[in-house]
Amino acid sequence: MMRWLLTLLVALSTAFLVSCSSGGRTTGAPPSEVETEVNLDVRGHQYYMLGQYDSASAILQRMLKLDPENKIALKDLGSMHFQLAMMDTDKKSPARLQHLRTSRQYYAKLEGLGEHELELYDRLCETSLALGDDKGFLTYAKMSVDQYPFDRQYFNLGLAYYDLGDYESAIKIEKEAIARFENSSYMSSFYRQLGRAYMKVDRDQTAERTLEQGLQIVNQRLLENTSPEEIRRLMDDKIGILVSLKHIYKTYHKDDKQKEAERELLEAGYKAQE
């Protein structure tokens, strides 16, 4: 009798251990739908991180079929298509434009699901700008400023208003940015955009003063220790400011100032295109 009870206890214990080690499933049973989705999350993201985009896309699309609101899949697909667009050096390439549109669709879906990350708004602005969608750019630039009222977001919003031809709103935003961000690395960009907007509304004298002040800021910043990225932006601002000033000087026959602007443009590596 005792030997029979001992044998039964050993059998029950063995069955219990086997059950625990297999997650409570019998050997050979198919994985649950929940486990399948978890495995797809991991595999899809891993393929994406390894740059195996075809495999990643297939798995991530499968995830969306299981759950159309899967934020992991939406984010990875949006980022993947954005990267593929940036890898295409032909800005007018149909493939590049399609990747940009697809990327924006995924990011827009994420935003609609309540995601408000800074990178998400950056991508929505960048894709809209690259697609030449001025209204879309303005829409997402406004959203970005509402969520993240920082200098770079103000830079985008001012540019969006300018590109859409709303110069009065551009002027308002640039003046607000100048007042709010005294030490911003975008200060010369604010002055550049503000001066250009003044020119569009026929306020050339104000534009001239604004652009000359922006040029002083650029030259001062270039003397400081700055990063390569900031130097590139400063040089871009400098050339843009000088081109606008040259136009004003030529219009009002300020010959000496025009010659000085032309000299500085040559030093900056800009070749005039008359």
Order of alpha helices (4+ residues) and beta strands (2+ residues): alpha-alpha-alpha-alpha-alpha-alpha-alpha-alpha-alpha-alpha-alpha-alpha-alpha
